[in-house]
Amino acid sequence: MPGVPTRHGVSGVSPRTEVDWRGCLVLADIIESFHTPISEEHAWALCYQSAKAGQRILAEPNDRDHCLLITALDHLLIHKDGTVHHDSFIDTQDLVAAYLMKTL
């Protein structure tokens, strides 16, 4: 059975352990690669990093109108430096469409 498309890839497909063009991995792939849940300390770190990323996005007027709600582990992009990537919360396709509408 084929995987289900998600915002950042396809679920049900073996996890990628290589960073993407942004230098990120999807949290669901990281957890699946290790075959174990994250520790409580890592969970709190992710909560903190997610809150900081959300705070930065809300401070940007252009991004604020294009925010997404994180509802699954495959929505969260973890940058190679350990931070939660901006694109986890932003509908980049919506931003491109808005930009094109302004320029036309």
C-alpha positions in Angstrom: 0.0 0.0 0.0 1.5 3.4 -0.9 2.2 6.0 1.7 0.0 9.0 2.5 1.2 12.4 1.3 1.9 14.9 4.1 3.2 18.5 4.1 6.8 17.4 4.2 6.9 14.1 2.4 5.1 10.7 2.3 4.1 8.8 5.5 4.4 5.0 5.5 7.6 5.2 3.5 10.9 4.2 5.2 12.3 7.3 7.0 14.9 9.5 5.4 17.9 10.1 7.5 19.5 12.7 5.2 18.9 16.4 5.7 16.8 18.2 3.0 17.8 21.3 1.1 17.0 23.4 4.2 19.2 21.3 6.4 16.2 19.7 8.1 14.8 16.3 9.1 11.2 15.6 9.8 10.7 14.7 13.5 8.6 11.6 12.7 11.5 10.3 10.6 14.0 10.9 13.4 11.8 9.0 15.9 11.2 6.1 13.4 14.9 5.9 12.6 15.8 5.3 16.3 12.8 3.0 16.9 12.2 4.6 20.3 10.3 7.5 21.7 12.1 10.7 22.5 13.1 11.4 26.1 11.2 13.8 28.4 14.2 16.2 28.1 14.0 16.1 24.3 10.3 16.6 24.4 10.7 19.8 26.5 13.4 21.0 24.3 11.1 20.6 21.3 8.3 22.4 23.0 10.7 25.3 23.8 12.1 25.4 20.3 8.6 25.2 18.8 7.5 28.1 21.0 10.5 30.2 20.0 9.9 29.5 16.3 6.2 30.4 16.6 7.1 33.6 18.4 9.5 34.6 15.6 6.8 33.9 13.0 4.1 35.9 14.9 6.5 38.8 14.9 6.7 38.8 11.1 3.6 40.4 9.6 4.1 38.6 6.2 4.3 35.2 7.9 1.6 35.7 10.5 -1.2 35.4 7.9 0.2 32.1 6.6 0.7 30.1 9.8 -0.1 26.4 10.1 -1.1 24.4 13.1 1.3 21.6 14.0 -0.9 18.5 14.6 1.4 15.6 13.8 5.1 14.6 14.2 5.6 14.8 10.4 4.7 18.5 10.5 7.8 19.4 12.6 11.0 20.1 10.8 14.1 19.9 12.9 17.1 21.9 11.6 20.6 20.3 11.8 21.5 22.8 14.5 18.6 21.5 16.7 16.2 24.3 16.2 12.7 24.0 14.9 12.7 25.3 11.3 10.5 28.2 10.3 8.8 26.2 7.5 7.2 23.9 10.1 4.7 26.6 10.8 4.4 28.4 7.4 2.4 27.4 4.4 5.1 28.2 1.9 2.8 27.3 -1.1 0.3 29.9 0.3 3.1 32.5 0.5 4.2 31.9 -3.1 0.6 32.3 -4.3 0.2 35.5 -2.3 3.4 36.9 -3.8 2.3 36.0 -7.3 -1.1 37.7 -6.8 0.6 40.9 -5.6 2.9 41.0 -8.6 0.3 40.3 -11.3 
